[in-house]
Amino acid sequence: MQNWRTELNRICLLLSLAAIVGYAVGHISWVMLISLCLYYLFNLYQLRRFNLWLNRDSSESHSEPPESFGLWGDIFDGIYRLQKQERRASSYLANIIDKAQESSAALEMAVVMINKQSNLDWWNLAAEKLLGFQFPKDRNQSITNLIRDPRFSDYFYNEIYDDTLKMDAPGESNKVLEFQIALFGEHERLMIVRDVTQLHRLESMRKDFVGNVSHELGTPITVIKGYLEAIVDNLDSLDEQWHKPIQQMRQQSLRMENIVRDLLILSSLETKGLTKTQDLIELITLFSEIENDTKQMFKDESHTFEIICDPSLRLTGKRSEIYSAISNLVVNAAKYTPAGGHIQLSAEANGGLFEIGVQDDGIGIESHHIPRLTERFYRIDGSRSSDTGGTGLGLAIVKHILARHEGDLEISSTHGEGSRFICRLPLSRASLEQSVSKTKTEALSTDT
């Protein structure tokens, strides 16, 4: 602001001097006009110098500004300072980009940047090895033209990137890649691709090992259990010192048989897909069966059961698996609920999902155990599990069954007050069937 005032004062002084000289020579108007023209020519000259400097600066990055004074001097110096700041910022950003490119080049995982038109912008060296991209040939090419797989196209365009996508590498069926995409900026995408072939092989080996070992253990355990039961039936013929060891051996053989059975179930769930033909399950009937079976198992505990379910509710799924999942939860509730306790089974729609709940007023679970409850063989208390005969696989089975039915399991509990297990399934799997009597009534009223 001070510079503008100085420049205005300079113009006023110039006009005053021109007026005095014009008065002295008797031509005030002409002298003032000539003075203004000279001032205009001076500014035009400075503007030309400014233009030449800018043009020269485009090729010479460190050219000094022209020497000047007054307002033009301030303009030259101010722009020069801005240019220096811009150069420093550009150098800093270029250095960051160079470091990012160098560090990404050292990564074994592919990093790919995709613009909002779904075309390739940039990728690192690992992307060329894993995905076969070629620079600069593939730049600005559509990603779905370079990775031609319907599963990848669905994953890419659905924009639901909570989970990763695993599939064979383009053109290589013996290599498994894991794709993960994140949105950023103006609908641009960052894609990370990892080679998980070794992990995939190890997982397959683990599944095969568990399945094979479970099958191999089944026969000898059955034989041992059979002989032990025969011995128990004739326990009176043995010395009393052998009674307790024989009973313990029989109990542990039963426990081992249950573990093998659950391992076989888990192996089957992991290796076999859900069949296309699924059952229409009447939930009220299923709940009643589970209630009766659990009461028979814990007939000395006198638990009270409450079923909250619309009689017309139907669920689409594999009945044997849904029965196994809910039965596991109810049996767990009965195990850890004292005699005379209350167990509730419920089914209802809630917030766009269908929920099946199992709630008890038993001993409850401490909060730090809850995130790990669905892990295989996880024990809250080893002695408690041994006393109740649990295998540590029940909740893992429930988790796998729900995942096969596009659902998940939520667990909430307060230690000493009870627990609640909620099976969340897509609402599309649930339906309400009108009762026969209501259908007939509607038909009669229509006829009338």
Secondary structure, 3 states (H helix, E strand, C coil): CHHHHHHHHHHHHHHHHHHHHHHHHCCHHHHHHHHHHHHHHHHHHHHHHHHHHHHHHCCCCCCCCCCCCHHHHHHHHHHHHHHHHHHHHHHHHHHHHHHHHHHHHHCCCEEEEECCCCEEEEECHHHHHHHCCCCCCCCCCEHHHHCCCHHHHHHHHHCCCCCCEEEEECCEEEEEEEEEEEEECCCEEEEEEEECHHHHHHHHHHHHHHHHHHHHHHHHHHHHHHHHHHHHHCHHHCCHHHHHHHHHHHHHHHHHHHHHHHHHHHHHHHHCCCCCCCEEEEHHHHHHHHHHHHHHHCCCCCCEEEEECCCCEEEEECHHHHHHHHHHHHHHHHHCCCCCCEEEEEEEEECCEEEEEEEECCCCCCHHHHHHCCCCCCCCCHHHHHHHCCCCCHHHHHHHHHHHCCCEEEEEEECCCEEEEEEEEEHHHEEECCCHHHHHHHHHHHHC
